[in-house]
Structures are given as structure tokens and as C-alpha cells.
Amino acid sequence: MNNKLHIGVLALQGAVQPHKAHIEAAGAGFCAVKTLSDFKKIDAFILPGGESTTMLKLIDRFDLWDILAEQFKKKPVWGICAGAILMAKEVLNPTQKSFGLLPVTIERNAYGRQLESHIATIKGYDVSFIRAPIITNTNNVSIVAEHKGNPVWVEQGQYMATTFHPELTFNTPSPMHQHFINKVKNFKIS
């Protein structure tokens, strides 16, 4: 029997394929997922960076909201940038609906326009902040890392969110991917 973990990256929009090398370097299998049958085959989800408004429109268009909400209750989820926005309990600038998986408030595009995008070192690893959101209220979630005085990597239980993109750095696996794979392993054991 194959005991390899399978990590599904929600493939509706955004940075999906760059996760493949990181996931595989961390010892798990990569799956681009879009449908309920895909969701049932994976052990965890990554909600990738991209454009949260577009992702929400596609989730609604393909009638995936309830299916994803149910799956997210059962499996670990990591939201990256736009994916972190989809995980927040409250979204500002502008307000929009979200899955409310993490009890945080997140402000969209808080670092500014595309021109203000930048690379920073988080936990010894270079990551990209691309029109990144800022977590403004953490409500007792664990803060793993901060940047410019703001939480940029948070987690609670089976959920994790980063406001930056570690998948765009070619040194694999990123410490964030390795941490998430370990989180998934521990979740499956418990």
C-alpha cells in the first residue's frame, strides 16, 4: 500500500504548478484539484496565491462552495496570499465572503500596488510578497513569522496561512512546504 501523502493544490486560478517541485521535494505527491472526485483522493489542500475575487467567482460558478467547506473541515488547509484571504474569518478592503477557517482579519492588497511587491527573508528563506494582504487581527492563532511588524505566517489546528509566496523560490522544498507536510502527517496520525 502507498502511504505517500497527496497534497491537492486548488487549480481554479493562480500559482498552482510552482508548488509541484516543493511538494515532491518534501516527500509528498502533488495533485492539481478541481472536482469532488479529485478532493476525495487527497490528504490536504493548498489554496494558492492568485486573485481571491476571481477564485470566489469560479468557486460559485462551479458550485463548489459547500463541497469545499465540507472538505476543509476534514483535512489540513494552507492558504497562500489569496488563499489566506479565502481562509480568514473577516476580509477587508473591500469586504468579501470567505470560508472563515482561521479566526483572523485580513486586509487585501495592504502592502500596496504591484510596484510595491518585494522579496523578503522569512525563517531564513526568500519569499515573494505580491500585492500581499496583511493579517490585522490574530485572535489567539499562533504567529509563526512576522514581517515589518505584521503576522505573515499563522496557524491554528489543521489550518495554516501565509501572506507570501514561498513556491516562487527554486530552492526546494521551502521550509513552509516542509512544515505543512509535517502538519499533514501529524494530522493523519491523530
C-alpha positions as CSV (number, residue, x, y, z in Angstrom):
1,M,0.0,0.0,0.0
2,N,1.2,3.5,-0.9
3,N,1.5,5.6,2.3
4,K,2.7,8.8,0.4
5,L,0.7,11.9,1.3
6,H,-1.1,13.6,-1.6
7,I,-1.4,17.3,-1.4
8,G,-4.0,18.9,-3.6
9,V,-3.5,22.5,-4.9
10,L,-6.8,24.0,-5.8
11,A,-6.4,24.6,-9.6
12,L,-9.1,27.1,-10.4
13,Q,-6.8,30.1,-10.8
14,G,-3.4,31.3,-9.5
15,A,0.0,29.8,-8.8
16,V,-0.6,26.1,-8.9
17,Q,2.2,24.4,-10.8
18,P,5.1,26.1,-8.9
19,H,4.1,24.0,-5.8
20,K,4.9,20.7,-7.5
21,A,8.6,20.7,-7.0
22,H,8.3,21.8,-3.4
23,I,5.7,19.2,-2.5
24,E,7.6,16.4,-4.2
25,A,10.9,17.5,-2.6
26,A,9.2,17.3,0.8
27,G,8.3,13.7,0.1
28,A,4.6,14.0,-0.9
29,G,2.6,13.7,-4.1
30,F,1.4,16.8,-6.0
31,C,-2.2,16.9,-7.3
32,A,-3.9,19.8,-9.1
33,V,-7.5,19.5,-8.0
34,K,-10.8,21.0,-9.3
35,T,-13.6,18.5,-8.6
36,L,-15.2,16.5,-5.8
37,S,-13.6,13.3,-7.1
38,D,-10.2,15.0,-7.0
39,F,-10.8,16.3,-3.5
40,K,-11.6,12.8,-2.2
41,K,-8.2,11.5,-3.3
42,I,-6.0,14.0,-1.4
43,D,-4.9,14.3,2.2
44,A,-4.7,18.1,2.3
45,F,-5.3,21.3,0.4
46,I,-3.2,24.2,-0.7
47,L,-5.3,27.3,-1.6
48,P,-2.7,29.0,-3.9
49,G,-1.9,32.7,-4.4
50,G,-3.7,34.4,-7.2
51,E,-6.7,36.7,-7.2
52,S,-9.2,35.9,-4.4
53,T,-12.2,37.7,-6.1
54,T,-11.6,35.6,-9.3
55,M,-11.3,32.4,-7.2
56,L,-14.6,33.2,-5.4
57,K,-16.3,33.7,-8.8
58,L,-15.1,30.4,-10.0
59,I,-16.0,28.6,-6.8
60,D,-19.5,30.0,-7.2
61,R,-19.7,29.3,-11.0
62,F,-18.8,25.6,-10.5
63,D,-20.9,25.3,-7.4
64,L,-18.0,24.2,-5.2
65,W,-18.6,26.3,-2.1
66,D,-20.4,23.7,0.0
67,I,-18.2,20.9,-1.2
68,L,-15.0,22.7,-0.4
69,A,-16.4,23.9,3.0
70,E,-17.1,20.3,3.9
71,Q,-13.7,19.0,2.7
72,F,-11.9,21.8,4.6
73,K,-13.5,20.6,7.9
74,K,-11.9,17.1,7.3
75,K,-8.4,18.0,6.0
76,P,-5.5,20.3,6.6
77,V,-5.6,23.5,4.6
78,W,-2.8,26.0,3.8
79,G,-3.8,29.3,2.2
80,I,-1.2,31.4,0.4
81,C,-1.8,35.1,-0.2
82,A,-5.2,35.0,-2.0
83,G,-5.7,31.6,-0.4
84,A,-5.1,33.1,3.1
85,I,-7.8,35.7,2.2
86,L,-10.2,32.8,1.5
87,M,-9.4,31.3,4.9
88,A,-9.9,34.4,7.0
89,K,-12.9,34.9,9.2
90,E,-13.1,38.6,8.1
91,V,-11.8,40.2,4.9
92,L,-11.4,44.0,4.4
93,N,-10.5,46.4,1.6
94,P,-13.1,45.5,0.2
95,T,-15.1,43.1,2.3
96,Q,-15.8,39.7,0.7
97,K,-17.0,36.3,1.7
98,S,-14.6,33.7,2.9
99,F,-14.5,30.2,4.4
100,G,-13.7,31.5,7.9
101,L,-11.3,28.7,8.7
102,L,-8.9,30.9,10.7
103,P,-10.2,33.5,13.3
104,V,-8.2,36.3,11.7
105,T,-9.0,39.6,10.0
106,I,-7.1,40.1,6.7
107,E,-6.8,43.3,4.6
108,R,-6.4,42.7,0.9
109,N,-3.5,44.4,-1.0
110,A,-2.3,46.0,2.1
111,Y,1.3,46.3,1.0
112,G,0.2,48.4,-2.0
113,R,0.2,48.0,-5.7
114,Q,2.1,45.6,-7.9
115,L,5.1,48.0,-7.8
116,E,5.3,47.6,-4.0
117,S,5.7,43.8,-4.4
118,H,9.0,42.6,-2.9
119,I,11.2,39.7,-1.8
120,A,11.9,39.3,1.9
121,T,13.6,36.6,4.0
122,I,11.2,34.7,6.3
123,K,12.7,31.9,8.6
124,G,15.9,32.1,6.5
125,Y,14.1,31.6,3.2
126,D,13.5,34.2,0.4
127,V,9.8,34.6,-0.3
128,S,7.8,36.9,-2.5
129,F,5.2,39.4,-1.3
130,I,3.0,40.1,-4.4
131,R,0.2,42.6,-3.7
132,A,0.1,40.8,-0.4
133,P,-2.6,41.1,2.3
134,I,-1.8,41.9,5.9
135,I,-3.3,40.0,8.8
136,T,-4.6,42.7,11.2
137,N,-6.2,40.7,13.9
138,T,-4.9,37.2,15.0
139,N,-7.5,36.3,17.7
140,N,-5.1,33.9,19.5
141,V,-3.8,32.0,16.5
142,S,-0.2,31.0,16.6
143,I,2.1,33.5,14.8
144,V,4.9,31.6,13.2
145,A,6.6,34.6,11.5
146,E,6.3,38.4,11.1
147,H,7.4,40.9,8.5
148,K,7.5,44.6,9.1
149,G,5.8,44.1,12.4
150,N,2.8,42.2,10.9
151,P,2.0,38.5,11.2
152,V,2.7,36.8,7.8
153,W,2.5,33.2,8.8
154,V,-0.1,31.9,11.2
155,E,-1.6,28.6,12.1
156,Q,-4.3,27.0,14.3
157,G,-5.0,23.3,14.4
158,Q,-5.1,21.8,10.9
159,Y,-5.0,25.3,9.2
160,M,-2.1,27.4,8.1
161,A,-1.9,30.7,6.2
162,T,0.9,32.7,4.7
163,T,0.6,36.1,3.1
164,F,3.7,35.5,1.0
165,H,4.6,33.1,-1.8
166,P,7.3,30.5,-0.9
167,E,6.6,28.5,-4.1
168,L,8.3,31.0,-6.3
169,T,11.8,30.4,-4.9
170,F,13.5,27.5,-6.6
171,N,15.4,26.1,-3.5
172,T,13.1,23.1,-2.7
173,P,11.4,22.3,-0.5
174,S,10.6,25.6,1.1
175,P,10.6,25.4,4.9
176,M,6.9,26.4,4.7
177,H,6.1,23.4,2.4
178,Q,8.0,21.1,4.7
179,H,6.2,22.4,7.8
180,F,2.9,21.9,6.1
181,I,3.7,18.3,5.0
182,N,4.7,17.6,8.6
183,K,1.4,19.2,9.8
184,V,-0.5,16.9,7.4
185,K,1.5,13.8,8.7
186,N,0.7,14.7,12.3
187,F,-3.0,15.3,11.4
188,K,-3.3,11.9,9.8
189,I,-1.7,10.2,12.9
190,S,-4.0,11.9,15.4
